[in-house]
Every structure is written in C-alpha cells, then in structure tokens.
Amino acid sequence: ERYSIPVIEVIQPAVRRAVAASKNGKVGVIGTQTTIDSKAYNDAFAAAPHLELTALACPKFVSFVESGMTSGDEVTKVAQEYLAPLKAAGVDTLVLGCTHYPLLTGVISYVMGSEVNLVSSAEETAKELYKVLVENSLLRVEKSAPSHQFISSGDTDTFAHLARRFLGPEVNFVKGQI
C-alpha cells in the first residue's frame, strides 16, 4: 500500500474479466498506438500464460468517436481492416482498451460477430471503482443533486456535443484542459 487513498487502475479490471470470459483461451486487445506500444496489457495478461493474446492498435477509432462518427460505411470498413487479424486469430474475447472504443461497440460487434465477448475497460474500471467506494464507505449518500464539472483536453465544443449525446443535457459547460 503505497498510497493512503484507494487507487483504481484501468488495466487489471478488464484483464480479469477477459480471463474469466474466454472459453478458447484466445483473447484480443485493441487500443491506441500508445497503449499497445506500452505493453501494459501484455504484462497484465502474462499472469495468465494459458491465454494467447493478440494486441492491435486502432488509432482511427479515436478520431471517429471524437468527430461523432460511431457507425456508417467508413467506420465499418476501417473496423473490418483493423479487426481482421483478430478474427483470423480466432479470439473469443476482445478487450476494448480505450475509453473511446465502447462507443463503437455496435460496429465492433458486427465485424467480430455476436459470439465474441466484448470487454470494456471503461465499464470494468467503473465496476471496480464502485466496489472500492462501497468497501471503503466512500459512496456518496445522495442529499442533493450532484454538481458536475467537465474538462476536455480537445476541442470543447466537440466534447460538449458528444457529451450531451451520451450524458444528457446537464453538460452545459466544458472547460479546456488546465
């Protein structure tokens, strides 16, 4: 325990779920080039040597999501190109190793086939966070409406548009990264 507060990391929750979900021992991971180059998922999956891991970068996926394109012919064509090696490898479980990628679940599932389990690193991390908050009695007891603050490292107007699409109208102001 190096820190006095709980620390939630984003790789292990998804890895645990993928290990549990895979039936044929063939797991894929898709992420940004930086994520794949970091080998963070490779290192985490090393604890499960019985699994065969295929990790691929899908950099255009982030651009699609950030521009509001989450379906359509162009997205599907790129997904088919990116995901072909995973299909060829016979993966039965695919980790979406970028927080943007769950917004492409429809296209990814269509390309990979409904028999492939999709594991969202974002969703698994959220589940882990909830568990830690409950275990440490840190879960907010609702007494008043929450206050939200949105900060974007990219274009604030684009972020606000996408955020309203997925989070609702309470996204009324987005600050640029400090």
Secondary structure as GFF3:
##gff-version 3
##sequence-region A 1 178
A	DSSP	alpha_helix	12	21	.	.	.	ID=ss1
A	DSSP	beta_strand	26	31	.	.	.	ID=ss2
A	DSSP	alpha_helix	33	38	.	.	.	ID=ss3
A	DSSP	alpha_helix	40	45	.	.	.	ID=ss4
A	DSSP	beta_strand	52	57	.	.	.	ID=ss5
A	DSSP	alpha_helix	59	66	.	.	.	ID=ss6
A	DSSP	alpha_helix	73	89	.	.	.	ID=ss7
A	DSSP	beta_strand	93	96	.	.	.	ID=ss8
A	DSSP	three_ten_helix	101	104	.	.	.	ID=ss9
A	DSSP	alpha_helix	105	112	.	.	.	ID=ss10
A	DSSP	beta_strand	117	120	.	.	.	ID=ss11
A	DSSP	alpha_helix	121	135	.	.	.	ID=ss12
A	DSSP	beta_strand	150	152	.	.	.	ID=ss13
A	DSSP	alpha_helix	156	167	.	.	.	ID=ss14
A	DSSP	beta_strand	174	176	.	.	.	ID=ss15
###
